[in-house]
Amino acid sequence: EVQLVESGGGLIQAGRSLRLSCAASGFTFENYAMHWVRQAPGRGLEWVSGLNWKSERIGYADSVKGRFTISRDNAKNSLFLQMNSLRDEDTALYYCAKDVDASIGTPSMDAWGQGTSVTVSS
Amino acid sequence: QSALTQPPSASGSPGQSVTISCTGTSSDVGGYNSVSWYQQHPGKAPKLLIYDVTKRPAGVPDRFSGSKSGNTASLTVSGLQTDDEADYYCNSYAGSNSVVFGGGTKLTVL
């Protein structure tokens, strides 16, 4: 069974940093692209960042470009999101999501974690 | 990276069909056959319903179907059931390693 378990969220002051992790199991992690998607309270889904299986192709939403960094450790079946210079508008539930493919050129997320909550206070 | 446009709400009676649209531009929906649709029940993680415009993952009923014409993709839910009441989101590849979601549509089964 595919499992994605996010961790690292919490209450943080604006301007500070936080690192999210996603532990994957139940599939061959290194074969698939991965994404971070967030959902602010009462709002819709927003793609944050994604990377292909070899970390050669990496993309970011304009809203986080230059502040967030996505990475993966295929040996440890883990995905990460380093979030710097956090803002109030980054407050959201952050989901880790598995793609159906190795590439991020056909974004289709067929497995999701339960999310980790990030609250940024000013 | 502008969000794709979806109607905020849609509704239908049990047994009926409803179609939800997802409008983008030639830089996203119209430029790639990479539109996916997701269903999200309150308090739950999203679930993939359709990918690559028309494909259904294993386990998704054929009551759910997808299509695309120009810059607009569509999700049709046939034979509406009460459990179909949920939020629905589309997404598309938008070039340069970026992805964009629609604003979401709340489907009510009357």
Interface residues (C-beta under 8 A of the other chain):
Chain A: H35 V37 G44 L45 E46 W47 G50 R57 I58 G59 Y60 A61 D62 Y95 V100 I104 G105 T106 P107 S108 M109 D110 W112 G113 Q114 G115
Chain B: Q1 A3 Y32 S34 S36 Y38 Q40 A45 P46 K47 L48 Y51 D52 P57 D87 Y89 N91 S92 Y93 S96 N97 S98 V99 V100 F101 G102 G103 G104
